[in-house]
Amino acid sequence: MTHCHPNARNLELAELRASVRTFLSKDREEHGWVPTVDAWLAGWDEQFSQRLGAAGLTGVAIPQEYGGRGLSHLHRYVVTEELLAAGAPVAAHWIADRQVAPALIAYGTEEQRARLLPRIAAGCFYSAIGMSEHGAGSDLAAVQSKAIRTDGGWLLSGTKVWTSGAHHAHQVVVLARTDSADPERRHAGFSQFLVPCDRDGVRIEPIILMSGAHHFNEVTFDRVFVSDTEVLGVIGNGWQQVTAELSFERSGPERILSTAPLLVEVVRTLQSGGASDDRTASEVGDLLARLMSLRQLSFSVASALNDGRDASNRAALVKDLGTRFEAESVSLAAQLLEGQRIPEDTDTMLRTAWLHKPMFTLRGGTNEVLRGLVARGMGLR
């Protein structure tokens, strides 16, 4: 990757940011989507993803020979930051662009890259991630799904839970055992597979939220045939591959900006309602100061990934601090809005945020487990 002078890079990032804002303003005016909190989970809109792809704003870090723009992780960070801040409906392409594309670039075969990356870059390929199981959430080493060797491929069996978007997706990237468990080497013997959702033996059942919303699924694989061409990376190297993926999942701006559209509306509501006492100003200032600090930490992880450095420890820290901030910001938003005349869209966002609040610190690994990872990375355990 070619490195440019920091000032030139900053100018380039600023120009990209301005172009994303222009796109979002025009697209929202033309198509009428409503900003929402937690848009990268709840905002499934395939047409929006495809318009974004046509504008060159998906697959930003995918190499040009595969249909992307060949830009850096920092460029992608700027794009995702603006999409989240605007509450845009990005869920359809999110996982494919965030996790699957980097995994394909790092571990995929040439056939897999040529087949999938152009569709991801175009915003028209949607993927789910099959990691968590009953009894194996944050402790992925407890995964029981297994793949057994057969002629020309593997027979995959097991059940995954909390699989976001699987009911819409084209494929699930599944982590499974391909070797028997070894108590002395808990992280050995795992592999990853690219499993089409319409394959015989795949059953997708909804997990419905209290609100009636359907984002999560339980996905069962009953002796599903997966060909050797659908193995992602190297058999037995699944744990190392998943660990690298999780750095992208845990450290991105979605770990601090899921509630950003709500916070923007809270400030606007307070301004229009004339709420300007010192206590309110102090609480809003504290909230924004924490947000800016977390953003700097998250951006530093993106810089490390951009340079090819390991950032798993810092990524876990971002996820812990960021999702705690998101959860606390919902409570503070509700407190600040007490006694105010709340616009309907703001009230809807606040209600959605309350429903999603318990999920913030769970998905991507519980914060308690991540603190253990951080402690080990610092040599404290």
N, C-alpha and C positions, 0 to 999 in steps of 0.2 A: 504494500500500500504506500502510495506517495504521501509524504508528510509536507505540509505547507507551513508558512510562518503563522504563528498564533493570531496576529492581527488580521491576516488575510482569511484565516479560517473563521474567525469571529464574524467578519463581514459576510462571508459566505453563509454562515448559519443564520445571521440576522435576515439576510435576503430570503432564505428558505422559509424562515418563520413568517415573514410578511406575506409570502405567497400562499402559505397554508391558511392564514387568517383571511386572505382575500377569497380563496376557494370556499372556505366554510361560510363566510358571510353570503356569498352569492348562492351557494347550494341550499342553505337554509331558507333564504328568501324564495327560491324557485320551488323547492320541494316540501317546505313546511314542516320538517322534523322538529321535534321539541327537545331541548336539552334535558338530560336526565343524569342523576347520580349513578355511579357504578355502571357507566355505559359500556365498558368493555366486557361486562357479563350480561347485562340486561338489554343492550341496544342492538338486537340482531336485525340488520337491514342489508340484504344482499345487494340491492340496487345501489345503496350508498357506497358499499365497499367497491363495487364495480366502477362507479363514477370516480371514486378516489383513485382506483387503479389507472383509469384512463387519464387522470391528471398527473400520473407519475408519483403518487404519494403513498402507494403501498410497494413493498419490495424495494424500498430505498437502498438497503444495504446488499441486495442481491446483485451479483455481477452482471454486467451489461450483456454478456453472451447468453444469459438465461432470462433476459427480458427485464432486468432491474436497472437501477441507475448507477450501481457500482460505487455508492457513497459509503461513508463510515457509519459506525454505531452512533456517533455523536449527531450526525445528520438525522438518523432515524429517531434518536431521542427527542430532538427538537420537534419533529413531526408528531410523534405520539403525545408529547407534552401539550401541544396546541389542540389536538383532537380531544384529549381528556378534559382540558380546561373548558372547552366549548360544550362538553357533554354530548358529543356527536355519537351517532349509533354505529359503533365500530366492532361490535362483538363478532360478526360473521367471519371476518378475516383475521381477527386478533391473534389467535393462538398459532395459526399457520404462519403468520408474518413474524411473530415474536419468537417462537420456539422451534417450529418445524423447519423453517428456512435455514436458520443458522446450523441446525443439526444436519440437514442435507448437505450444506456447503462443507461442513467439517467431516462428515462420516459417510454420506451417501455415495452410491455408485453413479457413474456418468449417466446411465439410463434413468435412474431415479431423478437426478437433477434436471435432465432434459425434459422429462415428462411432467414434473411437478412444479419446479421453480417458476417457469413462465406463467403458469396459472395462478400461483401465489402472488406474483408481481402484478398480475392483472386484476387482483381482488376477486377472483372467481373460484378459488379453491379453499375449502373450509375443512378444518381438522380439529379433532378432539384429542386429548391426552389421557391415556388409560394408565394411571399410576396407582391411586389409592384403592384399597380393598376393605372389606369388613375385617377389622383386626389388623389392618396395615395402612394407616393413614400417614402420619408424619414419619413413622418407622417403616420406610419402604423395604428395608431388608427382610421384613416379615411377609413380603408378597408371596402368595401361594399359587397364583396362576402359573401354568407350566406349558411348555411346548415340547412335544416329543417328536423325535426324528422319524420321518417317513420318506417314501420315494419322492424325490424332487422337492422336498420342503419339510414342513412341520405341521403337526396337529396341535392346535392351541385350545386350551380349556381353562376356564376360570371366570371370575366375576370382578368387575371394576365398579366403583361407586363414585358419586360426586363428579361424574364425567360431563363437564360443561359442554353444551351444544351438540352432543352426539346425535340427537334426534334430527338435526339439520345437516350434520357434517358428511363429507365424502369419505373420510377415513378416521380411524383411531390409531394413534401411535401407542402400542401396548408394551409395557415392561413385564416380562415373564421369566420364569426359571427355565433354563435349558440344561441345567445340571442339578444334581441333588444337593440339598442344603448341607453346608459344612459349618458346624458350630464354631470352629476355629477361624473361619474366613467367611463371615456373614455376608459380605458384599460381593462374593464371587459367584459365578454361575448364572448371571442374569444376561438377558439379551433383549433387543427391541425389534418390534415388527410393525410394518405399515399395513394395517388391516382395513380393507374396504368395508364400509358400514353395510353394504348390501350383500355381503358374502354369506353363503349358506351357513347356518349355525350361529349367526350373530343375532342376538335378541336385545333390543333397546327398550327399557321401561322407564317411565317418567318418575322423578322425585319432585313432588309439588311443594312449593313454599306455602306458608300460612296465608299469603296473599292470593294464592291461586296461580302464581306465576310459575312457569316451567322453564328452568334453565339447566337443571342438573338431571342426571340419568344414572340408572344402574344398567350396566352393559354386561351381558353374559355371553361367553364364547363356549360353544359346545362342540368340541372336536373340529374346530374351524381349520380348514386347510390354508396354510400360508406358504407360498412358494419361496424358494431360495432367493428369488429376485426381489422379494418383499421384506427381507431382513435389512434392518437399518444398521449400518456399521458392521462390527465384527461380533460373531457369536462369542458370548462370555464377557464382552466388554460393556454390557449394558449399564452397569452401575457408574462407570466413569463417564459414559455418555450422558446419562441422566443428571449427574452432578453438574456437568457443564451447562446443560439446558436450564437447570434450576437457577443458575446465576442470572440468566436472562429473565426468568419468571419472577424472581424475588426482588430484583433491584430496580425494576423499571419505574417510571413515573406513575404508573397505575397503583403503586403501593402508597402514594402520598396524595394523589389527585382524584381519587374516586369520588370524593365529596366536594371537589372544587366548584362545580357549577352551583351547588347549594350555598357555599360560602360567599360566592360573588353576589348571589341574589339576597343573602342576608344583609350584606353591607349596603346594597342598593335600597333595600326596604328600610333599614335604619336611617339612611340619609334622607329618604323621602318622608319618613315619619318624624324627622327632627330629633332623633335620639342622639344627643351629643354630649351626654354627661361624661365625667372623667372615668367612671367605672367602665362604662361601655367602650370608650375609646381605648382604655388600658387592655381590656379583654380581647378586643379585635386586634390591637397591636401585638399582643402576645401570640395570638393565633397565627398571624401573618409572619411573625419573626420565626416561629417554629417551622412553619411551612418553608420559608426561604432557607433555613438551615438544613432541613431534610432534603431539600432540592439539591443543595450543594453536595451533600453526601451521596445522593443517588447519581448525580452527574459524574462524580469522581469514579464511581463503579463503571459507568458507561465509558469513561476515558480509559480505565484499566482494560476493559474488554476490547476496546478499540485498538489498544496496543498489544493485544494477545496475552495479557497477564492474567493469572488466576485471581479471581475476585470473589470466590465462594464465601469467604468469611465476612467480607464487607457487605456482600449481597444479603446474607442472613441478617446482618445488623440493620440494613436499610428496611428489610421486611418487618422486623420486630418494631423498630421505632416508628416507621411509616404507618403501619396498620393500627398501632396504638393511637397515633395522632388522628387517623381517620375516625376511629371509634369515638374518641373524646370530642372531636370536632362536631359530631352530630348532637351530642348532649349540649355543648356550648351554643350551637346554633339555635336549638330549641329554647334555651334560656334567654338568649338575646332577643328572640322574636316574641317573647311573652309580652302581652299588652299591645302589640303592634297589629295594624291591619295588614294581613298577609295576602299577597296575590295568590290566585288559585294555583298557578304553575309552581310557585315557591312552596306552597303547602303540599302539593303532590310530591315534590322532591323530598321534602322533610319526612313525609310519611314513608316513602320508599327507603330513605336513608335509615330510618329506625328499623325497618324490616331487615335490611342488609347488614346492619351494624354488627350482629354477632358473627357474621361470616368473615369480616375483615381480617381478624387475627387467627383464623383457622386455615383458610385456603393457602396453598403453597407451603404448608408446614406450620404446625402450631407454634406460637411464639415461645412457649416453654421449651420445646425441642430445639428451636433455633438458637436459644440462649446457650444451650449445651454445645451446639456447634461453634458458636462464637467463643465460648470459654476454652474449648479444645484448641481452636485456632490461635488463641492467645497463650497457649501453654499452661492454662490454669486447671485443666482436667486431663 
